[in-house]
């Protein structure tokens, strides 16, 4: 098994790098692919990945159709609401929006990213509380129990503070028209 592992990894890397399969290259609507890539936040160089993948199978690509679709997708991507959604989903922004829409997208993206960060902090703090509560149940020492109770109260307050920050950020997003 150990001798097969490098071969398996090589095969996985070789197949995992292609942006499109042979079947996809044969059936793709290049305008729709361009729109989808832009909306998903890819930059224009993504077309080169597709071109390489399809050329390995001897299949031509349609640059003009892809570019037209990409421009349409950018118009849908580069809004504050889409930036907000991508931020809350933890997606990456690849600096693809044109200057005239970039600031609004980034504003939404920042709010969404900040909300995601706060929510993740809440989740992490809740895990810490559960661990402290488990220790509290097993604790024999009165001093240790009191320290754990104090720690739990502090963590509870951290959660309340983070929840307030999330509410403020969501209100900011709603006021800006991004959702929330």
DRENKOLLUM-458257 format. One record per atom (N, C-alpha, C, CB): residue number from 1; residue in one letter; x, y, z. Coordinates in nm, 3 decimals. Atoms other than C-alpha are relative to their C-alpha. Glycine has a CB too. Layout:
N
- n/res/east/north/up
- NUM/A/X/Y/Z
...
This chain:
180
- n/res/east/north/up
- 1/X/0.082/-0.120/0.000
- 1/X/0.000/0.000/0.000
- 1/X/0.086/0.126/0.000
- 1/X/-0.093/0.000/0.120
- 2/X/-0.085/-0.119/-0.008
- 2/X/0.278/0.245/0.090
- 2/X/0.067/0.030/-0.132
- 2/X/0.105/-0.019/0.108
- 3/X/-0.064/-0.023/0.129
- 3/X/0.437/0.194/-0.253
- 3/X/-0.099/0.062/-0.100
- 3/X/0.057/-0.131/-0.057
- 4/X/0.101/-0.053/0.092
- 4/X/0.109/0.286/-0.424
- 4/X/-0.041/0.143/0.033
- 4/X/-0.122/-0.089/0.002
- 5/X/0.042/-0.133/-0.043
- 5/X/0.054/0.606/-0.227
- 5/X/0.057/0.111/-0.090
- 5/X/0.043/0.023/0.143
- 6/X/-0.051/-0.106/0.088
- 6/X/0.292/0.825/-0.436
- 6/X/-0.068/-0.001/-0.138
- 6/X/0.151/-0.014/-0.017
- 7/X/0.067/0.010/0.129
- 7/X/0.131/0.695/-0.756
- 7/X/-0.142/0.057/0.009
- 7/X/-0.004/-0.147/-0.047
- 8/X/0.136/-0.050/-0.020
- 8/X/-0.217/0.767/-0.619
- 8/X/-0.001/0.152/0.011
- 8/X/-0.061/-0.063/0.127
- 9/X/-0.008/-0.145/-0.017
- 9/X/-0.118/1.119/-0.515
- 9/X/0.029/0.067/-0.133
- 9/X/0.108/0.037/0.104
- 10/X/-0.032/-0.056/0.131
- 10/X/0.034/1.186/-0.857
- 10/X/-0.121/0.000/-0.091
- 10/X/0.115/-0.078/-0.064
- 11/X/0.120/0.009/0.083
- 11/X/-0.281/1.065/-1.031
- 11/X/-0.105/0.101/0.045
- 11/X/-0.058/-0.143/0.004
- 12/X/0.097/-0.094/-0.055
- 12/X/-0.498/1.273/-0.801
- 12/X/0.035/0.143/-0.039
- 12/X/-0.008/-0.014/0.152
- 13/X/-0.043/-0.134/0.037
- 13/X/-0.293/1.585/-0.866
- 13/X/-0.018/0.026/-0.149
- 13/X/0.145/0.022/0.040
- 14/X/0.011/-0.016/0.145
- 14/X/-0.292/1.527/-1.240
- 14/X/-0.145/0.021/-0.041
- 14/X/0.058/-0.121/-0.071
- 15/X/0.140/-0.013/0.038
- 15/X/-0.669/1.489/-1.258
- 15/X/-0.066/0.118/0.070
- 15/X/-0.076/-0.128/0.032
- 16/X/0.064/-0.107/-0.077
- 16/X/-0.749/1.751/-0.995
- 16/X/0.034/0.139/-0.048
- 16/X/0.039/-0.012/0.142
- 17/X/-0.043/-0.132/0.042
- 17/X/-0.572/2.037/-1.172
- 17/X/-0.079/0.054/-0.117
- 17/X/0.145/-0.005/-0.035
- 18/X/0.074/-0.046/0.117
- 18/X/-0.785/2.050/-1.487
- 18/X/-0.125/0.075/0.045
- 18/X/-0.037/-0.119/-0.091
- 19/X/0.117/-0.079/-0.037
- 19/X/-1.048/2.321/-1.466
- 19/X/-0.127/-0.057/-0.061
- 19/X/0.018/0.145/-0.043
- 20/X/0.114/0.063/0.067
- 20/X/-1.277/2.133/-1.708
- 20/X/0.041/-0.138/-0.049
- 20/X/-0.051/0.089/-0.118
- 21/X/-0.025/0.134/0.053
- 21/X/-1.303/1.768/-1.806
- 21/X/-0.019/0.002/-0.152
- 21/X/-0.095/-0.105/0.066
- 22/X/0.019/0.010/0.145
- 22/X/-1.304/1.651/-2.169
- 22/X/-0.148/0.015/-0.035
- 22/X/0.054/-0.135/-0.053
- 23/X/0.145/-0.008/0.026
- 23/X/-1.682/1.608/-2.155
- 23/X/-0.049/0.144/0.015
- 23/X/-0.077/-0.093/0.096
- 24/X/0.041/-0.140/-0.020
- 24/X/-1.725/1.959/-2.013
- 24/X/0.049/0.089/-0.113
- 24/X/0.054/0.051/0.135
- 25/X/-0.055/-0.080/0.110
- 25/X/-1.497/2.103/-2.283
- 25/X/-0.085/-0.015/-0.126
- 25/X/0.145/-0.042/-0.028
- 26/X/0.080/0.025/0.121
- 26/X/-1.715/1.944/-2.551
- 26/X/-0.138/0.066/0.008
- 26/X/-0.017/-0.149/-0.021
- 27/X/0.139/-0.046/-0.013
- 27/X/-2.044/2.073/-2.410
- 27/X/-0.015/0.140/0.060
- 27/X/-0.076/-0.096/0.085
- 28/X/0.009/-0.128/-0.071
- 28/X/-1.959/2.401/-2.236
- 28/X/-0.055/0.112/-0.088
- 28/X/0.137/0.039/0.054
- 29/X/0.044/-0.125/0.061
- 29/X/-2.142/2.719/-2.327
- 29/X/0.097/0.105/0.055
- 29/X/-0.154/0.034/0.033
- 30/X/-0.109/-0.085/-0.048
- 30/X/-1.849/2.960/-2.309
- 30/X/-0.050/0.131/0.059
- 30/X/0.095/0.030/-0.113
- 31/X/0.054/-0.123/-0.058
- 31/X/-2.062/3.265/-2.242
- 31/X/-0.050/-0.026/0.142
- 31/X/-0.115/0.056/-0.087
- 32/X/0.048/0.035/-0.135
- 32/X/-2.231/3.093/-1.946
- 32/X/0.116/-0.030/0.094
- 32/X/-0.095/-0.121/-0.007
- 33/X/-0.117/0.031/-0.083
- 33/X/-1.894/2.964/-1.821
- 33/X/0.069/0.128/0.044
- 33/X/0.099/-0.090/-0.077
- 34/X/-0.060/-0.128/-0.036
- 34/X/-1.750/3.316/-1.832
- 34/X/-0.080/0.072/0.107
- 34/X/0.014/0.087/-0.123
- 35/X/0.087/-0.066/-0.099
- 35/X/-2.049/3.455/-1.643
- 35/X/0.012/-0.069/0.135
- 35/X/-0.147/0.000/-0.047
- 36/X/-0.008/0.076/-0.125
- 36/X/-2.028/3.178/-1.383
- 36/X/0.135/0.024/0.069
- 36/X/-0.019/-0.152/-0.028
- 37/X/-0.133/-0.022/-0.059
- 37/X/-1.652/3.221/-1.334
- 37/X/0.009/0.139/0.064
- 37/X/0.110/-0.016/-0.106
- 38/X/-0.005/-0.136/-0.054
- 38/X/-1.686/3.598/-1.287
- 38/X/-0.084/0.010/0.127
- 38/X/-0.049/0.103/-0.103
- 39/X/0.090/-0.009/-0.115
- 39/X/-1.981/3.563/-1.049
- 39/X/0.058/-0.073/0.121
- 39/X/-0.137/-0.058/-0.035
- 40/X/-0.063/0.075/-0.109
- 40/X/-1.785/3.308/-0.845
- 40/X/0.127/0.068/0.051
- 40/X/0.032/-0.140/-0.045
- 41/X/-0.113/-0.078/-0.050
- 41/X/-1.506/3.565/-0.808
- 41/X/0.133/-0.031/-0.064
- 41/X/0.012/-0.020/0.144
- 42/X/-0.125/0.027/0.070
- 42/X/-1.246/3.424/-1.045
- 42/X/0.042/0.122/-0.079
- 42/X/-0.014/-0.123/-0.093
- 43/X/-0.042/-0.108/0.088
- 43/X/-1.032/3.666/-1.242
- 43/X/0.007/-0.052/-0.143
- 43/X/0.138/0.059/0.046
- 44/X/0.003/0.036/0.142
- 44/X/-0.996/3.667/-1.620
- 44/X/0.100/-0.110/-0.036
- 44/X/0.028/0.121/-0.084
- 45/X/-0.099/0.104/0.030
- 45/X/-0.694/3.437/-1.606
- 45/X/-0.059/-0.141/0.013
- 45/X/0.121/0.013/0.093
- 46/X/0.065/0.131/-0.010
- 46/X/-0.936/3.154/-1.525
- 46/X/-0.024/-0.058/-0.139
- 46/X/-0.135/0.012/0.077
- 47/X/0.021/0.049/0.137
- 47/X/-1.004/3.132/-1.900
- 47/X/0.122/-0.077/-0.048
- 47/X/-0.031/0.118/-0.096
- 48/X/-0.123/0.070/0.042
- 48/X/-0.641/3.032/-1.954
- 48/X/0.003/-0.142/0.056
- 48/X/0.126/0.078/0.047
- 49/X/0.010/0.135/-0.057
- 49/X/-0.696/2.736/-1.717
- 49/X/-0.092/-0.087/-0.085
- 49/X/-0.052/0.006/0.146
- 50/X/0.095/0.074/0.083
- 50/X/-0.996/2.632/-1.925
- 50/X/0.060/-0.030/-0.137
- 50/X/-0.132/0.080/-0.016
- 51/X/-0.061/0.019/0.132
- 51/X/-0.807/2.683/-2.252
- 51/X/0.101/-0.114/0.003
- 51/X/0.068/0.129/-0.047
- 52/X/-0.099/0.107/-0.014
- 52/X/-0.523/2.459/-2.131
- 52/X/-0.067/-0.135/0.017
- 52/X/0.092/0.028/0.118
- 53/X/0.070/0.127/-0.025
- 53/X/-0.762/2.191/-2.004
- 53/X/-0.062/-0.052/-0.129
- 53/X/-0.108/0.018/0.108
- 54/X/0.068/0.044/0.123
- 54/X/-0.955/2.181/-2.332
- 54/X/0.101/-0.031/-0.110
- 54/X/-0.098/0.107/-0.047
- 55/X/-0.099/0.027/0.105
- 55/X/-0.645/2.198/-2.553
- 55/X/0.065/-0.137/0.020
- 55/X/0.108/0.109/0.000
- 56/X/-0.053/0.135/-0.025
- 56/X/-0.520/1.878/-2.385
- 56/X/-0.086/-0.107/-0.068
- 56/X/0.008/-0.028/0.150
- 57/X/0.093/0.093/0.066
- 57/X/-0.825/1.712/-2.545
- 57/X/-0.024/0.040/-0.145
- 57/X/-0.133/-0.005/0.076
- 58/X/0.015/-0.044/0.138
- 58/X/-0.788/1.894/-2.878
- 58/X/-0.128/0.077/-0.026
- 58/X/0.007/-0.117/-0.091
- 59/X/0.128/-0.071/0.012
- 59/X/-1.096/2.106/-2.814
- 59/X/0.026/0.151/0.010
- 59/X/-0.101/-0.046/0.111
- 60/X/-0.020/-0.145/0.005
- 60/X/-1.104/2.476/-2.905
- 60/X/-0.093/0.070/0.100
- 60/X/-0.025/0.054/-0.142
- 61/X/0.080/-0.083/-0.089
- 61/X/-1.234/2.746/-2.673
- 61/X/-0.049/0.122/-0.077
- 61/X/0.083/0.043/0.127
- 62/X/0.057/-0.119/0.065
- 62/X/-1.435/3.058/-2.758
- 62/X/0.026/0.121/0.089
- 62/X/-0.154/-0.018/-0.026
- 63/X/-0.042/-0.114/-0.081
- 63/X/-1.257/3.361/-2.617
- 63/X/-0.105/0.111/0.002
- 63/X/0.132/0.054/-0.051
- 64/X/0.096/-0.111/0.007
- 64/X/-1.514/3.614/-2.737
- 64/X/-0.124/-0.029/0.084
- 64/X/-0.041/0.025/-0.147
- 65/X/0.120/0.036/-0.078
- 65/X/-1.811/3.429/-2.586
- 65/X/0.032/0.000/0.149
- 65/X/-0.055/-0.138/-0.043
- 66/X/-0.040/0.004/-0.141
- 66/X/-1.623/3.370/-2.260
- 66/X/0.011/0.143/0.054
- 66/X/0.134/-0.076/0.018
- 67/X/-0.020/-0.138/-0.044
- 67/X/-1.526/3.738/-2.236
- 67/X/-0.133/0.072/0.017
- 67/X/0.089/0.076/-0.100
- 68/X/0.133/-0.062/-0.010
- 68/X/-1.883/3.852/-2.304
- 68/X/-0.070/-0.047/0.128
- 68/X/-0.086/-0.033/-0.125
- 69/X/0.063/0.055/-0.120
- 69/X/-2.014/3.620/-2.033
- 69/X/0.069/0.048/0.126
- 69/X/0.001/-0.151/-0.004
- 70/X/-0.076/-0.045/-0.116
- 70/X/-1.735/3.720/-1.796
- 70/X/-0.041/0.142/0.038
- 70/X/0.151/-0.006/-0.028
- 71/X/0.041/-0.138/-0.028
- 71/X/-1.830/4.087/-1.830
- 71/X/-0.140/0.005/0.061
- 71/X/0.004/0.084/-0.129
- 72/X/0.135/0.007/-0.058
- 72/X/-2.195/3.999/-1.760
- 72/X/0.007/-0.048/0.145
- 72/X/-0.091/-0.094/-0.084
- 73/X/-0.015/0.053/-0.135
- 73/X/-2.090/3.797/-1.455
- 73/X/0.059/0.101/0.095
- 73/X/0.086/-0.123/-0.003
- 74/X/-0.060/-0.105/-0.084
- 74/X/-1.876/4.083/-1.326
- 74/X/-0.106/0.100/0.045
- 74/X/0.113/0.073/-0.075
- 75/X/0.105/-0.096/-0.035
- 75/X/-2.177/4.313/-1.336
- 75/X/-0.087/-0.055/0.114
- 75/X/-0.089/0.031/-0.123
- 76/X/0.079/0.061/-0.107
- 76/X/-2.364/4.066/-1.113
- 76/X/0.083/-0.019/0.127
- 76/X/-0.056/-0.135/-0.045
- 77/X/-0.088/0.021/-0.115
- 77/X/-2.062/4.000/-0.887
- 77/X/0.027/0.129/0.075
- 77/X/0.132/-0.062/-0.045
- 78/X/-0.058/-0.121/-0.058
- 78/X/-1.946/4.354/-0.827
- 78/X/-0.104/0.093/0.060
- 78/X/0.080/0.074/-0.104
- 79/X/0.097/-0.079/-0.075
- 79/X/-2.220/4.472/-0.594
- 79/X/0.030/-0.017/0.148
- 79/X/-0.148/-0.045/-0.032
- 80/X/-0.019/0.010/-0.144
- 80/X/-2.217/4.538/-0.225
- 80/X/-0.068/-0.123/0.057
- 80/X/-0.053/0.123/0.069
- 81/X/0.074/0.116/-0.052
- 81/X/-2.477/4.266/-0.168
- 81/X/0.075/-0.130/-0.028
- 81/X/-0.140/-0.006/-0.064
- 82/X/-0.075/0.122/0.031
- 82/X/-2.269/4.001/-0.346
- 82/X/0.129/-0.005/0.083
- 82/X/0.033/-0.008/-0.153
- 83/X/-0.118/-0.005/-0.085
- 83/X/-1.958/4.115/-0.159
- 83/X/-0.033/-0.043/0.142
- 83/X/0.059/0.139/0.001
- 84/X/0.045/0.037/-0.134
- 84/X/-2.149/4.083/0.167
- 84/X/-0.022/-0.151/0.008
- 84/X/-0.130/0.075/0.037
- 85/X/0.026/0.145/0.000
- 85/X/-2.267/3.732/0.076
- 85/X/0.129/-0.079/-0.005
- 85/X/-0.090/-0.038/-0.120
- 86/X/-0.128/0.072/0.009
- 86/X/-1.917/3.622/-0.023
- 86/X/0.077/0.009/0.131
- 86/X/0.085/0.054/-0.115
- 87/X/-0.069/-0.017/-0.128
- 87/X/-1.776/3.764/0.300
- 87/X/-0.056/-0.090/0.108
- 87/X/-0.007/0.143/0.044
- 88/X/0.061/0.084/-0.103
- 88/X/-2.026/3.584/0.522
- 88/X/0.021/-0.148/-0.028
- 88/X/-0.150/0.030/0.012
- 89/X/-0.024/0.140/0.037
- 89/X/-1.963/3.261/0.328
- 89/X/0.148/-0.039/0.012
- 89/X/-0.048/-0.025/-0.142
- 90/X/-0.142/0.029/-0.014
- 90/X/-1.587/3.291/0.382
- 90/X/0.072/-0.020/-0.133
- 90/X/0.018/-0.122/0.083
- 91/X/-0.062/0.015/0.132
- 91/X/-1.509/3.311/0.011
- 91/X/0.112/0.101/-0.017
- 91/X/-0.105/0.018/-0.112
- 92/X/-0.115/-0.085/0.029
- 92/X/-1.200/3.474/-0.134
- 92/X/-0.035/0.100/-0.110
- 92/X/0.121/-0.085/-0.041
- 93/X/0.016/-0.101/0.104
- 93/X/-1.208/3.798/-0.331
- 93/X/0.134/0.014/-0.070
- 93/X/-0.048/0.138/0.058
- 94/X/-0.123/-0.001/0.079
- 94/X/-0.953/3.801/-0.612
- 94/X/0.022/0.134/-0.072
- 94/X/-0.003/-0.112/-0.102
- 95/X/-0.020/-0.134/0.056
- 95/X/-0.965/4.176/-0.686
- 95/X/-0.042/0.009/-0.146
- 95/X/0.146/0.041/0.013
- 96/X/0.045/0.005/0.139
- 96/X/-1.168/4.127/-1.003
- 96/X/-0.094/0.113/-0.040
- 96/X/-0.068/-0.130/-0.025
- 97/X/0.097/-0.105/0.035
- 97/X/-1.415/4.415/-0.983
- 97/X/0.071/0.122/-0.058
- 97/X/-0.083/0.040/0.124
- 98/X/-0.059/-0.122/0.056
- 98/X/-1.348/4.723/-1.196
- 98/X/-0.006/0.114/0.102
- 98/X/-0.072/0.041/-0.130
- 99/X/-0.008/-0.109/-0.099
- 99/X/-1.262/5.047/-1.013
- 99/X/-0.134/0.064/0.034
- 99/X/0.092/0.106/-0.051
- 100/X/0.126/-0.069/-0.026
- 100/X/-1.612/5.192/-1.050
- 100/X/-0.094/-0.078/0.092
- 100/X/-0.070/0.029/-0.130
- 101/X/0.086/0.080/-0.089
- 101/X/-1.771/4.904/-0.852
- 101/X/0.077/-0.065/0.115
- 101/X/-0.071/-0.107/-0.080
- 102/X/-0.084/0.069/-0.098
- 102/X/-1.479/4.780/-0.644
- 102/X/-0.025/0.047/0.144
- 102/X/0.146/0.021/-0.034
- 103/X/0.016/-0.053/-0.137
- 103/X/-1.534/5.009/-0.343
- 103/X/-0.128/-0.053/0.064
- 103/X/-0.002/0.154/-0.002
- 104/X/0.128/0.048/-0.055
- 104/X/-1.899/4.906/-0.298
- 104/X/0.010/-0.150/0.030
- 104/X/-0.117/0.028/-0.099
- 105/X/-0.018/0.143/-0.024
- 105/X/-1.811/4.537/-0.336
- 105/X/0.082/-0.022/0.127
- 105/X/0.069/-0.068/-0.122
- 106/X/-0.088/0.016/-0.117
- 106/X/-1.529/4.570/-0.082
- 106/X/-0.070/0.038/0.130
- 106/X/0.126/0.084/-0.018
- 107/X/0.073/-0.040/-0.120
- 107/X/-1.756/4.749/0.164
- 107/X/-0.089/-0.115/0.048
- 107/X/-0.085/0.128/-0.027
- 108/X/0.084/0.115/-0.034
- 108/X/-2.003/4.461/0.153
- 108/X/0.083/-0.119/0.044
- 108/X/-0.087/-0.040/-0.117
- 109/X/-0.087/0.114/-0.032
- 109/X/-1.723/4.204/0.159
- 109/X/0.058/0.016/0.140
- 109/X/0.113/-0.012/-0.104
- 110/X/-0.057/-0.024/-0.133
- 110/X/-1.565/4.366/0.466
- 110/X/-0.104/-0.025/0.109
- 110/X/0.054/0.144/0.010
- 111/X/0.106/0.023/-0.100
- 111/X/-1.895/4.370/0.655
- 111/X/-0.028/-0.149/0.014
- 111/X/-0.129/0.076/-0.040
- 112/X/0.027/0.144/-0.004
- 112/X/-1.962/4.008/0.561
- 112/X/0.112/-0.077/0.068
- 112/X/-0.022/-0.054/-0.140
- 113/X/-0.116/0.067/-0.060
- 113/X/-1.611/3.901/0.657
- 113/X/0.006/0.026/0.150
- 113/X/0.131/0.048/-0.067
- 114/X/0.001/-0.033/-0.143
- 114/X/-1.635/4.084/0.990
- 114/X/-0.107/-0.080/0.075
- 114/X/-0.022/0.151/0.021
- 115/X/0.107/0.078/-0.063
- 115/X/-1.966/3.913/1.067
- 115/X/0.042/-0.146/0.012
- 115/X/-0.131/0.011/-0.082
- 116/X/-0.045/0.140/-0.004
- 116/X/-1.822/3.573/0.977
- 116/X/0.103/-0.020/0.111
- 116/X/0.060/-0.041/-0.137
- 117/X/-0.103/0.009/-0.103
- 117/X/-1.522/3.639/1.203
- 117/X/-0.062/0.000/0.139
- 117/X/0.101/0.116/-0.013
- 118/X/0.067/-0.008/-0.131
- 118/X/-1.746/3.736/1.496
- 118/X/-0.077/-0.129/0.029
- 118/X/-0.095/0.121/0.006
- 119/X/0.076/0.124/-0.020
- 119/X/-1.968/3.431/1.446
- 119/X/0.092/-0.117/0.030
- 119/X/-0.085/-0.031/-0.124
- 120/X/-0.097/0.107/-0.028
- 120/X/-1.666/3.203/1.437
- 120/X/0.056/0.014/0.141
- 120/X/0.115/0.002/-0.104
- 121/X/-0.048/-0.023/-0.137
- 121/X/-1.543/3.365/1.758
- 121/X/-0.105/-0.047/0.100
- 121/X/0.033/0.149/0.022
- 122/X/0.108/0.047/-0.088
- 122/X/-1.882/3.298/1.918
- 122/X/0.003/-0.152/0.010
- 122/X/-0.139/0.048/-0.051
- 123/X/-0.005/0.147/0.002
- 123/X/-1.861/2.932/1.812
- 123/X/0.118/-0.051/0.083
- 123/X/0.011/-0.052/-0.144
- 124/X/-0.119/0.041/-0.073
- 124/X/-1.508/2.902/1.950
- 124/X/-0.018/0.021/0.150
- 124/X/0.123/0.079/-0.050
- 125/X/0.022/-0.029/-0.142
- 125/X/-1.607/3.064/2.280
- 125/X/-0.100/-0.099/0.059
- 125/X/-0.051/0.145/0.018
- 126/X/0.097/0.100/-0.048
- 126/X/-1.904/2.827/2.311
- 126/X/0.069/-0.134/0.027
- 126/X/-0.114/-0.018/-0.102
- 127/X/-0.077/0.123/-0.023
- 127/X/-1.663/2.534/2.278
- 127/X/0.079/0.012/0.130
- 127/X/0.096/-0.029/-0.120
- 128/X/-0.075/-0.022/-0.125
- 128/X/-1.450/2.685/2.556
- 128/X/-0.092/-0.010/0.121
- 128/X/0.068/0.138/-0.003
- 129/X/0.096/0.007/-0.111
- 129/X/-1.759/2.721/2.775
- 129/X/-0.035/-0.145/0.029
- 129/X/-0.128/0.080/-0.032
- 130/X/0.034/0.142/-0.021
- 130/X/-1.857/2.356/2.721
- 130/X/0.115/-0.075/0.067
- 130/X/-0.035/-0.067/-0.134
- 131/X/-0.116/0.065/-0.062
- 131/X/-1.504/2.246/2.810
- 131/X/0.010/0.038/0.148
- 131/X/0.130/0.037/-0.074
- 132/X/-0.006/-0.046/-0.140
- 132/X/-1.509/2.458/3.127
- 132/X/-0.113/-0.062/0.081
- 132/X/-0.007/0.154/0.007
- 133/X/0.113/0.063/-0.070
- 133/X/-1.853/2.320/3.218
- 133/X/0.027/-0.148/0.028
- 133/X/-0.130/0.015/-0.082
- 134/X/-0.037/0.141/-0.022
- 134/X/-1.725/1.964/3.174
- 134/X/0.100/-0.012/0.116
- 134/X/0.060/-0.061/-0.129
- 135/X/-0.097/0.001/-0.110
- 135/X/-1.430/2.042/3.402
- 135/X/-0.069/0.029/0.133
- 135/X/0.111/0.104/-0.025
- 136/X/0.073/-0.038/-0.121
- 136/X/-1.667/2.202/3.652
- 136/X/-0.073/-0.120/0.060
- 136/X/-0.100/0.113/-0.030
- 137/X/0.073/0.119/-0.047
- 137/X/-1.874/1.882/3.675
- 137/X/0.093/-0.099/0.069
- 137/X/-0.071/-0.068/-0.118
- 138/X/-0.095/0.098/-0.053
- 138/X/-1.560/1.680/3.752
- 138/X/0.087/0.056/0.112
- 138/X/0.089/-0.051/-0.112
- 139/X/-0.089/-0.066/-0.095
- 139/X/-1.392/1.931/3.979
- 139/X/-0.031/-0.041/0.144
- 139/X/-0.011/0.152/-0.014
- 140/X/0.011/0.036/-0.141
- 140/X/-1.328/1.832/4.340
- 140/X/0.024/0.121/0.091
- 140/X/0.099/-0.112/0.034
- 141/X/-0.042/-0.114/-0.082
- 141/X/-1.184/2.159/4.465
- 141/X/-0.098/0.117/-0.012
- 141/X/0.141/0.044/-0.042
- 142/X/0.090/-0.117/-0.002
- 142/X/-1.406/2.450/4.570
- 142/X/0.065/0.118/-0.072
- 142/X/-0.035/0.039/0.146
- 143/X/-0.071/-0.110/0.064
- 143/X/-1.140/2.695/4.454
- 143/X/-0.001/-0.015/-0.153
- 143/X/0.145/0.009/0.051
- 144/X/0.001/0.025/0.144
- 144/X/-1.116/2.533/4.111
- 144/X/-0.140/0.023/-0.058
- 144/X/0.048/-0.144/-0.031
- 145/X/0.138/-0.019/0.047
- 145/X/-1.498/2.530/4.078
- 145/X/-0.031/0.150/-0.012
- 145/X/-0.100/-0.068/0.096
- 146/X/0.025/-0.145/0.005
- 146/X/-1.512/2.902/4.159
- 146/X/0.075/0.064/-0.117
- 146/X/0.043/0.066/0.133
- 147/X/-0.077/-0.052/0.114
- 147/X/-1.236/2.977/3.905
- 147/X/-0.068/-0.035/-0.133
- 147/X/0.144/-0.055/0.002
- 148/X/0.069/0.043/0.122
- 148/X/-1.424/2.777/3.641
- 148/X/-0.130/0.078/-0.020
- 148/X/-0.029/-0.150/0.005
- 149/X/0.124/-0.079/0.010
- 149/X/-1.751/2.957/3.718
- 149/X/0.031/0.142/-0.047
- 149/X/-0.073/0.004/0.137
- 150/X/-0.042/-0.135/0.040
- 150/X/-1.571/3.292/3.685
- 150/X/0.039/0.000/-0.149
- 150/X/0.120/0.048/0.089
- 151/X/-0.041/0.012/0.141
- 151/X/-1.417/3.178/3.356
- 151/X/-0.123/-0.011/-0.091
- 151/X/0.093/-0.123/-0.019
- 152/X/0.122/0.017/0.080
- 152/X/-1.760/3.071/3.226
- 152/X/-0.076/0.132/-0.010
- 152/X/-0.091/-0.109/0.062
- 153/X/0.069/-0.130/0.004
- 153/X/-1.912/3.408/3.322
- 153/X/0.071/0.096/-0.096
- 153/X/-0.006/0.062/0.142
- 154/X/-0.078/-0.085/0.090
- 154/X/-1.631/3.590/3.142
- 154/X/-0.024/-0.039/-0.147
- 154/X/0.151/-0.009/0.033
- 155/X/0.024/0.048/0.136
- 155/X/-1.678/3.374/2.834
- 155/X/-0.142/0.032/-0.046
- 155/X/0.024/-0.151/-0.009
- 156/X/0.139/-0.037/0.033
- 156/X/-2.056/3.431/2.845
- 156/X/-0.007/0.148/-0.040
- 156/X/-0.094/-0.028/0.120
- 157/X/-0.001/-0.142/0.033
- 157/X/-1.990/3.806/2.845
- 157/X/0.066/0.026/-0.135
- 157/X/0.071/0.080/0.109
- 158/X/-0.066/-0.014/0.131
- 158/X/-1.753/3.769/2.549
- 158/X/-0.098/-0.035/-0.112
- 158/X/0.124/-0.091/-0.008
- 159/X/0.100/0.038/0.100
- 159/X/-2.032/3.594/2.359
- 159/X/-0.103/0.111/-0.017
- 159/X/-0.070/-0.132/0.040
- 160/X/0.098/-0.110/0.009
- 160/X/-2.280/3.870/2.443
- 160/X/0.058/0.120/-0.075
- 160/X/-0.045/0.042/0.140
- 161/X/-0.066/-0.110/0.071
- 161/X/-2.030/4.133/2.325
- 161/X/0.009/-0.029/-0.149
- 161/X/0.140/0.026/0.059
- 162/X/-0.012/0.037/0.142
- 162/X/-1.969/3.946/2.000
- 162/X/-0.136/0.001/-0.068
- 162/X/0.065/-0.140/-0.013
- 163/X/0.135/-0.003/0.057
- 163/X/-2.343/3.905/1.944
- 163/X/-0.045/0.143/-0.025
- 163/X/-0.100/-0.071/0.094
- 164/X/0.033/-0.142/0.021
- 164/X/-2.386/4.281/1.988
- 164/X/0.074/0.054/-0.123
- 164/X/0.036/0.084/0.126
- 165/X/-0.076/-0.045/0.117
- 165/X/-2.108/4.342/1.735
- 165/X/-0.062/-0.054/-0.129
- 165/X/0.147/-0.045/0.011
- 166/X/0.064/0.058/0.119
- 166/X/-2.277/4.104/1.489
- 166/X/-0.127/0.077/-0.034
- 166/X/-0.034/-0.150/0.024
- 167/X/0.123/-0.075/0.025
- 167/X/-2.609/4.286/1.531
- 167/X/0.030/0.137/-0.061
- 167/X/-0.080/0.018/0.131
- 168/X/-0.036/-0.131/0.055
- 168/X/-2.441/4.623/1.467
- 168/X/0.047/-0.013/-0.145
- 168/X/0.111/0.066/0.086
- 169/X/-0.048/0.021/0.137
- 169/X/-2.264/4.489/1.159
- 169/X/-0.115/-0.035/-0.094
- 169/X/0.105/-0.112/-0.003
- 170/X/0.116/0.035/0.082
- 170/X/-2.588/4.337/1.029
- 170/X/-0.087/0.123/-0.026
- 170/X/-0.084/-0.110/0.068
- 171/X/0.075/-0.124/0.019
- 171/X/-2.764/4.670/1.085
- 171/X/0.070/0.090/-0.102
- 171/X/-0.017/0.075/0.135
- 172/X/-0.077/-0.077/0.098
- 172/X/-2.483/4.845/0.894
- 172/X/-0.022/-0.055/-0.141
- 172/X/0.151/-0.001/0.035
- 173/X/0.020/0.064/0.131
- 173/X/-2.524/4.595/0.611
- 173/X/-0.140/0.028/-0.053
- 173/X/0.024/-0.151/0.010
- 174/X/0.138/-0.028/0.042
- 174/X/-2.900/4.647/0.603
- 174/X/-0.014/0.145/-0.045
- 174/X/-0.099/-0.030/0.115
- 175/X/0.005/-0.142/0.038
- 175/X/-2.862/5.026/0.598
- 175/X/0.068/0.025/-0.134
- 175/X/0.066/0.086/0.109
- 176/X/-0.073/-0.017/0.126
- 176/X/-2.614/4.995/0.312
- 176/X/-0.069/-0.071/-0.116
- 176/X/0.144/-0.051/0.015
- 177/X/0.073/0.070/0.105
- 177/X/-2.860/4.777/0.122
- 177/X/0.060/-0.132/-0.042
- 177/X/-0.011/0.087/-0.119
- 178/X/-0.069/0.125/0.033
- 178/X/-2.648/4.461/0.134
- 178/X/-0.074/-0.123/0.049
- 178/X/0.138/0.002/0.056
- 179/X/0.064/0.115/-0.065
- 179/X/-2.881/4.240/0.332
- 179/X/0.025/0.011/0.149
- 179/X/0.054/-0.136/-0.056
- 180/X/-0.030/-0.007/-0.143
- 180/X/-2.824/4.147/0.690
- 180/X/-0.084/-0.085/0.079
- 180/X/-0.013/0.134/0.049
